[in-house]
Amino acid sequence: MRDAFKVALLQMRVAGGDKPRNLQHAAELVAEAAANDVDLVLLPEAMNLGWTHPSSRQQADPIPAGETCRALCEMARRHGIFVCAGLVEQAEDRVFNSAVIVDRQGRVILLHRKLNELTVGHEYYAQGDRLNVCETELGTLGLMICADAFAQDQVLARALGYMGADVILSPSAWAVPADHDNRLEPYGQLWRDSYMPVAKAFSVWILGASNVGWIEAGPWAGYKCIGCSLVVGPDGREILHGPYGVDAETTLYVDVVPARRPARGAEWAEYWQQT
């Protein structure tokens, strides 16, 4: 496991239903981040089509052979970095709200299908049925998607902690009604309340990257995605909070220093009892 590594959170504008535009824009942002010597880039949830966009029924594509995943793998291979992104996946006759982690060689090393989808998303996405982590040179990486983080008692994020994750990555699409006033109701406490207890309990980093832009179709048409991407460190404290707004596209950089924990075994069990 590396002593430290650099992550770019791409608070990207996602255009609903416009896969070519989104993939091209993602490639541009990834290239810019790679030029800043990052080891891993984190993109938002459903970055190819937009969350709950009706185009998911026609334009979702498979993993790893589909257009979206092939594009992500090429970005990772070309720049020699890890890429994590949310995408809308076609798997036989079902569509999933999924996410992948791709290694430096352009290989998918982890696939996650969202478990705790909001009710309005059930019309568009089938439910996932498992969690997993992957061992990498950066440490053990866990993967969840957006609302997975606030499943009751943070059970999904905590499960990733019990599975040994050093870092949990969370592609997200955080949205509010059009008339939301961030000065009166500052956005983000829901995610702090979801991330911070888990991060502190398991000495794990949690990174959530959300997109920006208007939602123009689907059940939340007229809502706005507003960024506010969030990083919480292994002591449970906020490290980084992205800007708010439909126009708040930006790339955020953070140096991740994984907490040192004993290897699995008797010392591992003793460590968790003490924490």
N, C-alpha and C positions, 0 to 999 in steps of 0.2 A: 504494500500500500504506500502511495506517495505521501510525503510529509505535508504537501500542500499542492493545490492545483487551482487554475483560474477558470471561472465559469462566466459565460455571457448569457444573460436572460434577455431574450428578444421580445420586447413588448410591442409586437407587430400588429399593424393594421391588417385585418382579415376582411376580404371582400366576399360576402355571402354568395355561394354558388359559382364563383369564378376561379376554378382550379388552376388554369394556366397562369393567371395573374398572381395568385397566391404562391404558387411554386416558384415562379420567377422572382418574386419579391423576397421570398424566404432565401433563395440562393444568393441574392445580393446582400442581404443582411448577414448571412452566415459567412460569406467571403470577407465582409468588413470586419466581423468579429475575429475570424481566423487571422487576419492581418495584425490583430492586437494580441497575438500569442496566447489565445485561450486553449484550454484542453477540452472543453465541453461547451456546447451551446444548448440552451433549453428554449424551445418554441412553445406557443400556446396550444390549447385544446382545439381539436377539429380544425387545424390550421389550413387544411386544403379546401374546405367548403364552408366553414362556419358552423357553430353549434346550432342544432335543430333546424338547419336550413333544409327546405323540402328537396333540394337537389340531391340529398343523400340517397334517395331511393334510386336515382338513375346514375349518379356519378361516383358513388363509393367504389373503391377498388381494393383488390386483395393484397395481403401481406405474405411474402415479400415481393411478389411478382408484379404488383400493380404500379401504375405510373407514379403515384405519390411516394410509395416506399422506395422505388428505384431511384427517384430524384433525391431523397434524403440520404440513401446509401452512397450515391455519387458525391454529394456534398461532403460527407464524412471522409470518403476515400480520397477525394481530390485535395482536401485541406489537412488530412491526417489528424482529425479530431473526432471526439465522440459527439453524436447528435442525438438529442431526445426531443420528440415532438408528438403531439396529439394529431390523429388523423381519423377520418371516417372510413371504416373497413368493410368490404364486402367479403363474406365468408359463406360460400354456397348460396343458400336462399335467405341469409340473415345479414343485417347491417349492424355493426358494432361501433360504439364510441371508444376508440382504441388509442393506444400510445405505444411507441417503440423506443428502445435505446439501440443505437447503431454504433459499432466500435470504429476504431481508426482505419480498419481495413474495409469498411463498408458492409459489414455483416450485422444482421439483426441479432442481438444477443438477449433481448428481452422484449416480450409482447405482453401488454396488459389491456384487458377489456374492462371498461368502467363497471363498477359494481353498484355504487350508490347514485344512480342517475335520478335527477329530479323527475317528478311525475310528468311534467310537460314533455320530457324527452322520451317517454316510453313509447310514444307513437312512432318514433324514428329509430330507436336503437334497442337491440336485444341486450340482455343482461349478461355480463361476464360471470365466471364461476370460479376464479382462482386468483391468488396473489403469488408473486415470486420476487426474488432478488437475483442479481448477477454479480459474480466476482470479477473485478477488473483491476488493472494497475492503479486506478484511482481509489480503490477501496470497494466495499460492497455497496452496490447501488440498488435502491428500491424504487418502485414506480407506482404512483396512483394518479388519478385524474380528478381535479377540481373537487366536486362534492364528496368524493370518497373521503376527503379529509374530515368532514363533519358527520360521518356516520356515527350512530349513537355511541357515546363514550369514546369517540375516536378509535373504534375497534380496528378499523382497517390499517390506519397509520401505526397503531400500537402493534398490530400483527407483524408489520414490516420491521419494527424495532426488535421484536422477539426473534425474527428471522435473521437478525444480525446486520441490518442496513446501517452503514456509516452515513449515508446521504440518501434522502428521499426526494425524488424529483416529481413535480406535479404540474404538468401542462393544464392550464385553466382558461376559463372564459367568464370573467366576473362582470356581471351586468346589473344595471339599475334602471328604474323608469326614467323616461325622458326628462321629467321635471325634478329629478333628484338634485338637491343643492348640497354640494360637498362642504360648504362652509357651515351649514346648519347640522348636517349629519355626516361627519367625516367617515369615509369608507375604509373598511379594513379590519374592524374589531372582530368580526366573525372569524376571520382567518387567523388572527393572532390567538384568539381563544381556542382554535383548533390545532394550530401548529405548536404553540409554546409549551403546553403541558407535555406533549409527546417528545418534543426535542429535549426538554430537560430530563424527563424520566429515563430516556434511552441514550442520552448523550449523542444525539443524531442531528445532522443538519437537515433542514427542510426548505426546499426552494420551490416557489410557485410563480410561474410566468403566465400572465394574462394578456390577451389581445386588447386592441382598441378598435373603435369604429361603431357605426350604427348597425343594429340588427334590422334588416329590411324585409325579412320574410319569416314565416313560421309562427309559432304560438307567442313568441315574445317580440314580434315585429313592432318597431317603435322604441324598444329599449336601446340602451347604449352600453357598449363594453368600454370600460374605463381604465384598464391597466391596473395600477396599484400593486404591481408584482411585489412579492414579499420573500425575504430570506430571514430565517431564524436560525441562530447558532445553537451548538450543543449544550449551552448553558441556559437555553430557553429565552434568550434575549433577541430582540429585533436587531438585525444587522443592516438591512436595507429595505426601503419601501419606495417603490416606483411612483412616478407622478400620476395624477388623476386626469382623465378626460378622454373624449372620443378622438382628440387629435394628439394625444400624449404618446405617440409612437417614439420609442427610444430603445437603446441598447444599454443594459445595466451590467456592470462588471463587479465580480466579487471573488476574493481569494478564499478558498475553502481549505480549512485545516482540520482534517478528520480527528476526532477524539481518539485517544489511545485506550483500547480495551484489551483484556486478555484474550487469547485464543479460546475457541470452544473447548469445553471439557469441565473438569472440576473447578478450575479457577474462574471460568465463565459463569457457572452457576453461583459461585460465591460472590462474584461481582454484582450480579443482578439482585441478589438478596441484600447486599449492602446499599444499593442505589434505590 
